[in-house]
Amino acid sequence: MTPGSRLFRALAPIVALLWVVGAAPADAKAPKRVRTWTISFQADTLGQAPANATADDGLWRVIEDSTAAPLDSTGALPRLLRQSEGDESNAAHVIRFAKPSLRNGEVSTRFRILGGELDPSVGVLSRMDAKGRNGYLIRVSGATSKLIAHYLIYEKRRDLKSVDIDPPGEGEWHTLAVRHEGTTLTVLYDGEPRMTLRDERHRKGFAGLWTEDDTVADFSEVSVTVR
């Protein structure tokens, strides 16, 4: 055996290993990019609806949270989005955010209900179309103590699924979220998954907030994660 053949035999396993490690399938995909938008209302004008949002009904306005501690030494207070009134002929009060558009990902909000005689009820909207007529609504109903998933079709609400929850106390902070993965929706309340369902009516759209009847509610932020 010549010195050259012995060298080739010694290097052959290393060359094979480098080929396996360096080779990648032709159809290999890059990891999905995850982006999160947090709408906190801190930069919005007091007394007005937040920027880059469309209010379809109700009085949506940014206020200072007088019950919270100051943010810094200047005494600046955290800002909230409050919905406090609307047209009595329209039971749904909706605000939609201009971006981002969501296909797969999650919409969440932190809220507190301050009052409401008929049904103190709040919700998050997801995969809403540009006109705000079709999409999904996940809401907390104080009157029935239920967490309810709906789909919206031409602004009409249709039930998908519901579960019982402890009734939200007046002024108590809670979180509400919906997670989308293809046709699967997972609903979370206070960080805990409470129901999972499948529906294929709406595949992509925008996030928003919703209240019912004479509900008065605060929202401290909205988070939208796109995967």
Contacts in CASP RR format, 6 or more apart in sequence:
PFRMAT RR
TARGET T0000
AUTHOR 0000-0000-0000
METHOD contacts of the structure
MODEL  1
MTPGSRLFRALAPIVALLWVVGAAPADAKAPKRVRTWTISFQADTLGQAP
ANATADDGLWRVIEDSTAAPLDSTGALPRLLRQSEGDESNAAHVIRFAKP
SLRNGEVSTRFRILGGELDPSVGVLSRMDAKGRNGYLIRVSGATSKLIAH
YLIYEKRRDLKSVDIDPPGEGEWHTLAVRHEGTTLTVLYDGEPRMTLRDE
RHRKGFAGLWTEDDTVADFSEVSVTVR
32 227 0 8 1.000
33 227 0 8 1.000
34 225 0 8 1.000
34 226 0 8 1.000
34 227 0 8 1.000
35 100 0 8 1.000
35 225 0 8 1.000
35 226 0 8 1.000
36 223 0 8 1.000
36 224 0 8 1.000
36 225 0 8 1.000
36 226 0 8 1.000
37 99 0 8 1.000
37 100 0 8 1.000
37 223 0 8 1.000
37 224 0 8 1.000
37 225 0 8 1.000
37 226 0 8 1.000
38 221 0 8 1.000
38 222 0 8 1.000
38 223 0 8 1.000
39 50 0 8 1.000
39 97 0 8 1.000
39 221 0 8 1.000
39 222 0 8 1.000
39 223 0 8 1.000
39 224 0 8 1.000
40 79 0 8 1.000
40 220 0 8 1.000
40 221 0 8 1.000
41 50 0 8 1.000
41 62 0 8 1.000
41 79 0 8 1.000
41 80 0 8 1.000
41 81 0 8 1.000
41 220 0 8 1.000
41 221 0 8 1.000
42 78 0 8 1.000
42 79 0 8 1.000
43 51 0 8 1.000
44 50 0 8 1.000
44 51 0 8 1.000
44 62 0 8 1.000
44 79 0 8 1.000
45 51 0 8 1.000
45 62 0 8 1.000
46 61 0 8 1.000
46 62 0 8 1.000
46 63 0 8 1.000
46 64 0 8 1.000
46 79 0 8 1.000
47 61 0 8 1.000
47 62 0 8 1.000
47 63 0 8 1.000
48 61 0 8 1.000
48 62 0 8 1.000
49 55 0 8 1.000
49 60 0 8 1.000
49 61 0 8 1.000
49 62 0 8 1.000
49 95 0 8 1.000
50 60 0 8 1.000
50 62 0 8 1.000
50 81 0 8 1.000
50 95 0 8 1.000
50 97 0 8 1.000
52 97 0 8 1.000
52 98 0 8 1.000
52 99 0 8 1.000
53 60 0 8 1.000
53 95 0 8 1.000
53 96 0 8 1.000
53 97 0 8 1.000
53 98 0 8 1.000
54 95 0 8 1.000
54 96 0 8 1.000
54 98 0 8 1.000
55 94 0 8 1.000
55 95 0 8 1.000
56 92 0 8 1.000
56 93 0 8 1.000
56 94 0 8 1.000
56 95 0 8 1.000
56 96 0 8 1.000
56 132 0 8 1.000
57 86 0 8 1.000
57 87 0 8 1.000
57 90 0 8 1.000
57 92 0 8 1.000
57 93 0 8 1.000
57 94 0 8 1.000
58 83 0 8 1.000
58 85 0 8 1.000
58 86 0 8 1.000
58 87 0 8 1.000
58 90 0 8 1.000
58 93 0 8 1.000
58 211 0 8 1.000
59 83 0 8 1.000
59 84 0 8 1.000
59 85 0 8 1.000
59 86 0 8 1.000
60 81 0 8 1.000
60 82 0 8 1.000
60 83 0 8 1.000
60 93 0 8 1.000
60 95 0 8 1.000
60 209 0 8 1.000
61 81 0 8 1.000
61 82 0 8 1.000
61 84 0 8 1.000
62 79 0 8 1.000
62 80 0 8 1.000
62 81 0 8 1.000
62 82 0 8 1.000
63 79 0 8 1.000
63 80 0 8 1.000
63 81 0 8 1.000
63 82 0 8 1.000
63 218 0 8 1.000
64 77 0 8 1.000
64 78 0 8 1.000
64 79 0 8 1.000
64 80 0 8 1.000
65 77 0 8 1.000
65 78 0 8 1.000
65 79 0 8 1.000
65 80 0 8 1.000
65 218 0 8 1.000
65 220 0 8 1.000
66 77 0 8 1.000
68 77 0 8 1.000
68 78 0 8 1.000
70 76 0 8 1.000
70 77 0 8 1.000
71 77 0 8 1.000
71 78 0 8 1.000
78 220 0 8 1.000
80 218 0 8 1.000
80 219 0 8 1.000
80 220 0 8 1.000
81 95 0 8 1.000
81 209 0 8 1.000
81 218 0 8 1.000
81 219 0 8 1.000
81 220 0 8 1.000
82 216 0 8 1.000
82 217 0 8 1.000
82 218 0 8 1.000
82 219 0 8 1.000
83 93 0 8 1.000
83 95 0 8 1.000
83 209 0 8 1.000
83 211 0 8 1.000
83 215 0 8 1.000
83 216 0 8 1.000
83 217 0 8 1.000
83 219 0 8 1.000
84 216 0 8 1.000
85 214 0 8 1.000
85 216 0 8 1.000
86 93 0 8 1.000
91 212 0 8 1.000
91 213 0 8 1.000
92 155 0 8 1.000
92 157 0 8 1.000
92 210 0 8 1.000
92 211 0 8 1.000
92 212 0 8 1.000
93 210 0 8 1.000
93 211 0 8 1.000
93 212 0 8 1.000
93 215 0 8 1.000
94 125 0 8 1.000
94 132 0 8 1.000
94 208 0 8 1.000
94 209 0 8 1.000
94 210 0 8 1.000
95 208 0 8 1.000
95 209 0 8 1.000
96 125 0 8 1.000
96 128 0 8 1.000
96 132 0 8 1.000
96 206 0 8 1.000
96 207 0 8 1.000
96 208 0 8 1.000
97 206 0 8 1.000
97 207 0 8 1.000
97 208 0 8 1.000
97 222 0 8 1.000
97 224 0 8 1.000
98 206 0 8 1.000
99 206 0 8 1.000
100 206 0 8 1.000
100 207 0 8 1.000
100 224 0 8 1.000
100 226 0 8 1.000
101 204 0 8 1.000
101 205 0 8 1.000
101 206 0 8 1.000
101 226 0 8 1.000
102 126 0 8 1.000
102 127 0 8 1.000
102 180 0 8 1.000
102 204 0 8 1.000
102 205 0 8 1.000
102 206 0 8 1.000
102 207 0 8 1.000
102 224 0 8 1.000
102 226 0 8 1.000
103 127 0 8 1.000
103 180 0 8 1.000
103 182 0 8 1.000
103 203 0 8 1.000
103 204 0 8 1.000
103 205 0 8 1.000
103 226 0 8 1.000
104 180 0 8 1.000
104 181 0 8 1.000
104 182 0 8 1.000
104 226 0 8 1.000
104 227 0 8 1.000
105 179 0 8 1.000
105 180 0 8 1.000
105 181 0 8 1.000
105 224 0 8 1.000
105 225 0 8 1.000
105 226 0 8 1.000
105 227 0 8 1.000
106 177 0 8 1.000
106 178 0 8 1.000
106 179 0 8 1.000
106 180 0 8 1.000
106 223 0 8 1.000
106 224 0 8 1.000
106 225 0 8 1.000
107 124 0 8 1.000
107 125 0 8 1.000
107 126 0 8 1.000
107 177 0 8 1.000
107 178 0 8 1.000
107 207 0 8 1.000
107 208 0 8 1.000
107 222 0 8 1.000
107 223 0 8 1.000
107 224 0 8 1.000
108 124 0 8 1.000
108 175 0 8 1.000
108 176 0 8 1.000
108 177 0 8 1.000
108 178 0 8 1.000
108 188 0 8 1.000
108 222 0 8 1.000
108 223 0 8 1.000
109 123 0 8 1.000
109 124 0 8 1.000
109 175 0 8 1.000
109 176 0 8 1.000
109 177 0 8 1.000
109 209 0 8 1.000
109 219 0 8 1.000
109 220 0 8 1.000
109 221 0 8 1.000
109 222 0 8 1.000
109 223 0 8 1.000
110 173 0 8 1.000
110 174 0 8 1.000
110 175 0 8 1.000
110 219 0 8 1.000
110 220 0 8 1.000
110 221 0 8 1.000
111 122 0 8 1.000
111 123 0 8 1.000
111 140 0 8 1.000
111 173 0 8 1.000
111 174 0 8 1.000
111 175 0 8 1.000
111 176 0 8 1.000
111 217 0 8 1.000
111 218 0 8 1.000
111 219 0 8 1.000
111 220 0 8 1.000
112 168 0 8 1.000
112 171 0 8 1.000
112 172 0 8 1.000
112 173 0 8 1.000
112 174 0 8 1.000
112 217 0 8 1.000
112 218 0 8 1.000
113 120 0 8 1.000
113 121 0 8 1.000
113 122 0 8 1.000
113 140 0 8 1.000
113 142 0 8 1.000
113 168 0 8 1.000
113 169 0 8 1.000
113 170 0 8 1.000
113 171 0 8 1.000
113 172 0 8 1.000
113 215 0 8 1.000
113 216 0 8 1.000
113 217 0 8 1.000
114 170 0 8 1.000
114 171 0 8 1.000
114 216 0 8 1.000
114 217 0 8 1.000
114 218 0 8 1.000
115 170 0 8 1.000
115 214 0 8 1.000
115 215 0 8 1.000
115 216 0 8 1.000
115 217 0 8 1.000
116 213 0 8 1.000
116 214 0 8 1.000
116 215 0 8 1.000
116 216 0 8 1.000
117 213 0 8 1.000
117 214 0 8 1.000
118 143 0 8 1.000
118 212 0 8 1.000
118 213 0 8 1.000
118 214 0 8 1.000
119 141 0 8 1.000
119 142 0 8 1.000
119 143 0 8 1.000
119 144 0 8 1.000
119 212 0 8 1.000
119 213 0 8 1.000
119 215 0 8 1.000
120 142 0 8 1.000
120 143 0 8 1.000
120 168 0 8 1.000
120 170 0 8 1.000
120 215 0 8 1.000
120 217 0 8 1.000
121 139 0 8 1.000
121 140 0 8 1.000
121 141 0 8 1.000
121 142 0 8 1.000
121 143 0 8 1.000
121 211 0 8 1.000
121 212 0 8 1.000
121 213 0 8 1.000
121 215 0 8 1.000
122 139 0 8 1.000
122 140 0 8 1.000
122 176 0 8 1.000
122 209 0 8 1.000
122 210 0 8 1.000
122 211 0 8 1.000
122 212 0 8 1.000
122 215 0 8 1.000
122 217 0 8 1.000
122 219 0 8 1.000
123 137 0 8 1.000
123 138 0 8 1.000
123 139 0 8 1.000
123 140 0 8 1.000
123 176 0 8 1.000
123 209 0 8 1.000
123 210 0 8 1.000
123 211 0 8 1.000
124 137 0 8 1.000
124 138 0 8 1.000
124 139 0 8 1.000
124 176 0 8 1.000
124 177 0 8 1.000
124 178 0 8 1.000
124 207 0 8 1.000
124 208 0 8 1.000
124 209 0 8 1.000
124 210 0 8 1.000
124 222 0 8 1.000
125 135 0 8 1.000
125 136 0 8 1.000
125 137 0 8 1.000
125 152 0 8 1.000
125 206 0 8 1.000
125 207 0 8 1.000
125 208 0 8 1.000
125 209 0 8 1.000
125 210 0 8 1.000
126 135 0 8 1.000
126 136 0 8 1.000
126 138 0 8 1.000
126 178 0 8 1.000
126 180 0 8 1.000
126 205 0 8 1.000
126 207 0 8 1.000
126 208 0 8 1.000
127 135 0 8 1.000
127 136 0 8 1.000
127 180 0 8 1.000
127 202 0 8 1.000
127 203 0 8 1.000
127 204 0 8 1.000
127 205 0 8 1.000
127 206 0 8 1.000
128 134 0 8 1.000
128 135 0 8 1.000
128 136 0 8 1.000
128 152 0 8 1.000
128 202 0 8 1.000
128 205 0 8 1.000
128 206 0 8 1.000
128 207 0 8 1.000
128 208 0 8 1.000
129 135 0 8 1.000
129 202 0 8 1.000
129 205 0 8 1.000
129 206 0 8 1.000
130 206 0 8 1.000
132 152 0 8 1.000
132 155 0 8 1.000
132 206 0 8 1.000
133 152 0 8 1.000
133 153 0 8 1.000
133 154 0 8 1.000
133 155 0 8 1.000
134 152 0 8 1.000
134 153 0 8 1.000
134 154 0 8 1.000
134 201 0 8 1.000
134 202 0 8 1.000
135 151 0 8 1.000
135 152 0 8 1.000
135 201 0 8 1.000
135 202 0 8 1.000
135 205 0 8 1.000
136 149 0 8 1.000
136 150 0 8 1.000
136 151 0 8 1.000
136 152 0 8 1.000
136 178 0 8 1.000
136 185 0 8 1.000
136 199 0 8 1.000
136 202 0 8 1.000
137 149 0 8 1.000
137 150 0 8 1.000
137 151 0 8 1.000
137 152 0 8 1.000
137 157 0 8 1.000
137 210 0 8 1.000
138 147 0 8 1.000
138 148 0 8 1.000
138 149 0 8 1.000
138 150 0 8 1.000
138 176 0 8 1.000
138 177 0 8 1.000
138 178 0 8 1.000
138 187 0 8 1.000
139 147 0 8 1.000
139 148 0 8 1.000
139 150 0 8 1.000
139 210 0 8 1.000
139 212 0 8 1.000
140 146 0 8 1.000
140 147 0 8 1.000
140 148 0 8 1.000
140 165 0 8 1.000
140 168 0 8 1.000
140 174 0 8 1.000
140 176 0 8 1.000
140 189 0 8 1.000
141 147 0 8 1.000
141 148 0 8 1.000
142 167 0 8 1.000
142 168 0 8 1.000
145 164 0 8 1.000
145 165 0 8 1.000
145 166 0 8 1.000
145 167 0 8 1.000
146 162 0 8 1.000
146 163 0 8 1.000
146 164 0 8 1.000
146 165 0 8 1.000
147 162 0 8 1.000
147 163 0 8 1.000
147 164 0 8 1.000
147 165 0 8 1.000
147 187 0 8 1.000
147 189 0 8 1.000
147 194 0 8 1.000
147 195 0 8 1.000
148 159 0 8 1.000
148 161 0 8 1.000
148 162 0 8 1.000
149 159 0 8 1.000
149 160 0 8 1.000
149 161 0 8 1.000
149 162 0 8 1.000
149 178 0 8 1.000
149 185 0 8 1.000
149 187 0 8 1.000
149 195 0 8 1.000
149 197 0 8 1.000
150 157 0 8 1.000
150 158 0 8 1.000
150 159 0 8 1.000
150 160 0 8 1.000
151 158 0 8 1.000
151 160 0 8 1.000
151 199 0 8 1.000
151 201 0 8 1.000
151 202 0 8 1.000
152 158 0 8 1.000
153 201 0 8 1.000
160 197 0 8 1.000
160 199 0 8 1.000
161 195 0 8 1.000
161 197 0 8 1.000
162 195 0 8 1.000
163 194 0 8 1.000
163 195 0 8 1.000
165 189 0 8 1.000
165 194 0 8 1.000
168 174 0 8 1.000
173 220 0 8 1.000
174 189 0 8 1.000
174 190 0 8 1.000
175 188 0 8 1.000
175 189 0 8 1.000
175 190 0 8 1.000
175 191 0 8 1.000
176 188 0 8 1.000
176 189 0 8 1.000
177 187 0 8 1.000
177 188 0 8 1.000
177 189 0 8 1.000
177 191 0 8 1.000
178 185 0 8 1.000
178 186 0 8 1.000
178 187 0 8 1.000
178 188 0 8 1.000
179 185 0 8 1.000
179 186 0 8 1.000
179 187 0 8 1.000
179 188 0 8 1.000
182 203 0 8 1.000
183 198 0 8 1.000
183 199 0 8 1.000
183 200 0 8 1.000
184 196 0 8 1.000
184 197 0 8 1.000
184 198 0 8 1.000
185 196 0 8 1.000
185 197 0 8 1.000
185 198 0 8 1.000
185 199 0 8 1.000
186 193 0 8 1.000
186 195 0 8 1.000
186 196 0 8 1.000
187 193 0 8 1.000
187 194 0 8 1.000
187 195 0 8 1.000
187 196 0 8 1.000
187 197 0 8 1.000
188 194 0 8 1.000
207 222 0 8 1.000
207 224 0 8 1.000
208 222 0 8 1.000
209 219 0 8 1.000
209 222 0 8 1.000
211 217 0 8 1.000
END
